[in-house]
Amino acid sequence: MSGTDGIQTTRSPIDGSVYVERPLAEAAAVREVLEAHGKAGSAWRGVPLSERILAVTAFLEALLEQGESIAEELTWQMGRPISHSPHELGGVEERGRAMLRQAPEALAPIVPPPKPGFTRYIEREAVGCVLVLAPWNYPYLTAINTIIPALVAGNTVVLKHSDQTPLCAERLSLAAERSGLPSSVFSHVHMSHETVAEVVGDPLVNLVAFTGSVEGGRAVREAMGSSFAAIGLELGGKDPAYVMEDADIEHAAANLVDGAFYNAGQSCCAIERIYVHDGRFDAFVEAYVEGVKKLKPGNPLDPQTTLGPVARAVSVSRVRDHIADAVRKGARCLIGPGDFEEPHEMPQLVLPQVLVDVDHDMLLMAEETFGPVVGIQRVASDTEAVGLMNDSRYGLTASIWTPDLARAAELGRSVDAGTIFANRCDYLDPELSWVGVKDSGRGCTLSKLGFESLTRPKSFHLRSH
């Protein structure tokens, strides 16, 4: 979206109309916010953990109470079907309550074995002000991954949301206000990329938590310059699936259709490439294409629609370029012109596509597409499948489809990914860590381990005399 003359403009992918306009804050104004957070942080850290948990629980509930309005706003801002938009807050509630449950154990002092004459322990101290840079594709889920544990741990949070979904930041601020969260413990700021580049290196920022593209992550890291602030990066993915010779084909096909095409494929952990054992290839492809043809592309405001437009106009070109490159190099499209009605009134609605006869010389199998298209490749063995799954600069998740869970776990140990699924995909379990390897990011969110980057250890070594 655009920011001109200090105004941020958000256009809806539904019809291209201007949906939101907001003034952009200058760097000096953002610094005033950071200074206020610094002052508020000292008092917030001193609030007992049990009371912080109650306060953040109230914040979460105040957000959930806005559910009906949030769902419609999401659809207008990023094009997700209105039948799917409410599901995001369901995920927010699941993750939020899980992180609140985990907090007492995750933030408890570490006490080593007794030593005569000494009292020794390690406390977990808040890092300070956390700057959250959140994306548009799952605008509440991605933000809440950091916001809730950061606040519970005693940090303050400044949120800068994507210019595609600015109302999400405002809804979160409204929840903070309605819940009675202390002033300057949570704030949002609308700012340009140029202002963000200035702010991330400010010494008042103690941690930068960025979720977005690999290129965006590199830009944030470079902009931090000589800052010693911590950084967490949740970046892109090119997530693979391997359908083994003993897989339940109907189950695998149905779930992998959902994993590839839900949210128009705009998920960091969406399935973008599928490898199928030679003996099941034809049966799987037939079932998969049948499942894709059941999708209902169209206006996301229609409750019957299951595939809406992609959020940004630039995404249309990228998806089509990846398809064209694959076809030029020998791939075949299995969804034909007559399978879905061509959209005319909605330029950002990209029809779903499935390609076979693909290989890793094609952009479709090598680079993040982030749209409603998937390539399916035949493999002769587990060894070939694992080699292809690892032949990527990304490493977020990978899924293996087989009833033999021991075999899936054994194969998974050889796959370069932060999460290994068996018989499911495209899901974040808040009890498990969320980690990317290679270009998919650095750091960890969710689970008890997700609190570690939001705190620093402080040792107490007390001698009795």
BAKOLDREN-498812 format. One record per residue (C-alpha): residue in three letters; x, y, z. Coordinates in steps of 0.05 Angstrom, whole numbers, plus 5000, padded with zeros to 4 digits. Each point is the difference from the previous one (the first is absolute). Example, Ala and Ser with C-alpha at 12.3 -4.5 7.8 and 13.67 -1.06 7.14 Angstrom:
2
ALA524649105156
SER502750694987
# end
This chain:
465
MET500050005000
SER502250724996
GLY502250555046
THR500150694968
ASP500150685033
GLY500149665067
ILE493749604986
GLN499649244997
THR494849734952
THR497249295002
ARG496349744939
SER495449405006
PRO501849414955
ILE492649894990
ASP498850604955
GLY506250435004
SER496350545039
VAL503450415055
TYR497849655064
VAL504450355052
GLU504250635002
ARG504350175060
PRO505250545015
LEU507149745007
ALA504150155062
GLU506850334992
ALA506149715034
ALA499950545054
ALA492949835019
VAL501749265003
ARG505850165046
GLU495250355047
VAL496049365002
LEU506349605015
GLU501950485056
ALA493149925031
HIS500649254995
GLY506850035034
LYS496950375060
ALA494049545003
GLY504449384994
SER503250085069
ALA493249995034
TRP497349434957
ARG506049565014
GLY498750105074
VAL492849744996
PRO499749285027
LEU499649474945
SER493249765024
GLU497250704991
ARG503250094932
ILE496849344979
LEU493150265022
ALA501150664964
VAL502149674935
THR494349505005
ALA495250595003
PHE503650304939
LEU499049364961
GLU492749965019
ALA498850724980
LEU502949834931
LEU495749394992
GLU493850405017
GLN501150404935
GLY499549364959
GLU494250174954
SER502850684978
ILE507149714994
ALA497749454952
GLU496950484950
GLU505950485004
LEU504849434986
THR496249804937
TRP500150714973
GLN507350135018
MET503249354974
GLY494749634960
ARG499149385043
PRO493049694991
ILE495050245052
SER498649265015
HIS507349925022
SER501650675033
PRO496949845068
HIS504649395007
GLU506050445012
LEU497450255067
GLY498749285019
GLY507549874989
VAL501650645039
GLU496049745059
GLU503349314997
ARG507050284997
GLY498850575049
ARG497149555054
ALA505549494989
MET505450525009
LEU496650275062
ARG499849295029
GLN507349894984
ALA502550655030
PRO500849815074
GLU504449404983
ALA503750354943
LEU501650615042
ALA501549645066
PRO506950095031
ILE505249464986
VAL502749745065
PRO506449574999
PRO501449465051
PRO501050255072
LYS507050245019
PRO501550115075
GLY500650735019
PHE497150264934
THR493350184969
ARG500349944925
TYR494950094946
ILE498850304931
GLU494250464988
ARG497150174931
GLU499950754991
ALA496150374945
VAL504450264944
GLY496350674997
CYS496450304940
VAL498149514945
LEU498650264930
VAL495449534963
LEU499850064924
ALA494049594979
PRO497849754930
TRP493250004966
ASN498949274983
TYR498149775071
PRO500050685032
TYR497549825069
LEU503149315007
THR507050234981
ALA499750615045
ILE497249645060
ASN505649484997
THR504650545029
ILE495350515032
ILE497049555053
PRO506349665026
ALA503850664996
LEU494950365043
VAL499449425049
ALA507549995008
GLY500050735021
ASN501950344935
THR496450574966
VAL498049934927
VAL499750494942
LEU496449714939
LYS501050214928
HIS495249614957
SER500249904925
ASP497150574959
GLN495249484970
THR496849875068
PRO500650635043
LEU493249905034
CYS502849375034
ALA504950435038
GLU494450475020
ARG495649435024
LEU505749755044
SER501050695029
LEU492550055013
ALA500349345037
ALA505750265042
GLU496050635017
ARG493649635016
SER503549495043
GLY503450535042
LEU507149814981
PRO504550555028
SER501550584953
SER506249924956
VAL500549265014
PHE497049864932
SER499650494941
HIS499549984925
VAL503250484950
HIS498750074926
MET506650164967
SER503449954932
HIS505549514983
GLU504950575002
THR498050195071
VAL500349275021
ALA507149984974
GLU501750585046
VAL496349735060
VAL502549295002
GLY507050245018
ASP497650465055
PRO503449825067
LEU493250035034
VAL497949384960
ASN502649375035
LEU497149474954
VAL497450024929
ALA495149444982
PHE498949984924
THR495449544961
GLY500150054925
SER504149864938
VAL507349814998
GLU501650654965
GLY496350395054
GLY503849625054
ARG506650184969
ALA497950734994
VAL498150025074
ARG506649685021
GLU504050484958
ALA496150605026
MET501749805071
GLY507250174984
SER504450015062
SER494149905048
PHE500949445051
ALA492549885004
ALA497749294993
ILE496349804937
GLY495049454983
LEU498549844927
GLU494149584976
LEU500950004925
GLY497849634938
GLY499049274982
LYS499749524942
ASP497049445041
PRO500149294971
ALA495749395010
TYR502049284987
VAL494349504986
MET502949315013
GLU498049354967
ASP495749795059
ALA496450675009
ASP492550075005
ILE499150344933
GLU493250305012
HIS502150295068
ALA506650264973
ALA496950314938
ALA494450365038
ASN504650285053
LEU505450214951
VAL494950374958
ASP498150395062
GLY507450085018
ALA501650304932
PHE493950424985
TYR497250255067
ASN500950755005
ALA501549984925
GLY506749675016
GLN502350625037
SER503249665060
CYS507349935018
CYS498649265015
ALA495349874941
ILE501549384959
GLU503550234937
ARG503049354974
ILE497849285006
TYR504149374987
VAL496349354989
HIS502849305000
ASP499849724929
GLY495249435018
ARG494650495025
PHE501350594954
ASP494349924951
ALA494849845053
PHE502250595043
VAL500050494942
GLU493149794979
ALA497350085071
TYR503650665009
VAL497450324936
GLU493049775018
GLY500850355067
VAL502650644969
LYS494150034952
LYS495350025061
LEU502850685020
LYS495450594989
PRO504050614977
GLY496450665001
ASN498050625039
PRO502349885072
LEU493850355027
ASP495849424972
PRO499349475056
GLN500649454947
THR507050234977
THR505949595025
LEU505650334959
GLY500450764999
PRO504850484965
VAL507350065018
ALA501350605045
ARG504850394957
ALA500150154926
VAL507449824995
SER498349305023
VAL495849894937
SER506150104956
ARG504549565043
VAL495249415000
ARG498850054925
ASP507550084986
HIS501449365039
ILE494749624962
ALA502450264933
ASP507349835016
ALA498049295018
VAL495949904937
ARG505650284957
LYS504749485031
GLY495349414988
ALA494949995056
ARG492749854987
CYS494050375030
LEU494549545024
ILE494850535012
GLY497150234933
PRO496550634977
GLY493249685008
ASP500949755071
PHE498650685032
GLU496750634975
GLU505150534982
PRO499550615047
HIS499050664964
GLU497550465055
MET505549795048
PRO507050084970
GLN503549725062
LEU496149345000
VAL504949474976
LEU496949344982
PRO503049385032
GLN505049594960
VAL503449335007
LEU506249814958
VAL503549344988
ASP506349824961
VAL503550515044
ASP507250035024
HIS504650445041
ASP502450414940
MET493250335003
LEU498450615043
LEU493649655021
MET504149475037
ALA505750445024
GLU497450685021
GLU494350205046
THR493850104957
PHE495250215056
GLY493849894958
PRO494849484980
VAL504449534960
VAL503949365015
GLY504849544963
ILE499749245008
GLN506349594985
ARG500849254994
VAL505549665042
ALA502749295001
SER502349945072
ASP500350315069
THR507250214986
GLU498050384938
ALA494250335036
VAL504250245059
GLY505450254952
LEU494850424962
MET496750245064
ASN506850265024
ASP501750304932
SER497450685020
ARG502550635034
TYR493949985045
GLY498749555060
LEU493650165038
THR495749375001
ALA499649344963
SER494549485001
ILE500449244990
TRP493949594984
THR500249285025
PRO496649585054
ASP506949805025
LEU501650565049
ALA506749705020
ARG502250014928
ALA497450714992
ALA503950235061
GLU506349654975
LEU499550344932
GLY498350665033
ARG506650005036
SER503450054932
VAL495750574975
ASP502450725009
ALA493950325032
GLY497950305066
THR493649585005
ILE498749294973
PHE492749804991
ALA497149324987
ASN493249954968
ARG498550755009
CYS502950664978
ASP499350765002
TYR498650045075
LEU503550315060
ASP499349625066
PRO501050515056
GLU502949465045
LEU505749894950
SER505650474979
TRP499450384934
VAL506950044968
GLY502750124931
VAL506749764973
LYS504150254941
ASP496650604968
SER493549875038
GLY502450395060
ARG503550035067
GLY497349945070
CYS494149645031
THR492850175017
LEU494449605033
SER500949455053
LYS503650135065
LEU506450114960
GLY496850604966
PHE500750405064
GLU507649945001
SER501550534947
LEU495350485036
THR504049965065
ARG507250025022
PRO502849585056
LYS502150355064
SER504149605050
PHE499750085075
HIS506149745037
LEU498850145074
ARG504849795054
SER497349955071
HIS506150305035
# end
